[in-house]
Amino acid sequence: MAPTKLIDLCQKPTITTTQGDDITTYFEGQRNDRLSRDAGAMRRRGLSEEAIYAALQVTNQQRCQPPLLDGDVRIIAKSISRYEPEHGDKPRFKGAI
């Protein structure tokens, strides 16, 4: 039999958009991590802090249950924006070959 935690994760609901796309819900205990990952992906593509913040606000309202406070979303955007965007020939991590 599967562990209870695994069963619980498999039973987490998803939100369905009007286009029929399933959107994963970010629950307490994973909201900051998930929004930080989303922000990191945007930053790697060169988005500014303000653009990341605007996108995270939407994601926070649509996916987070319950949504994070606006100040927490701002902190994530500001924190991730410290990193340089990726450039085609630059290594992603220091020390990468």
Summary of the structure (lengths in Angstrom):
residues: 97
radius of gyration: 15.9
end to end distance: 43.3
largest distance: 47.2
contacts: 216
relative contact order: 0.15
helix: 48%
strand: 10%
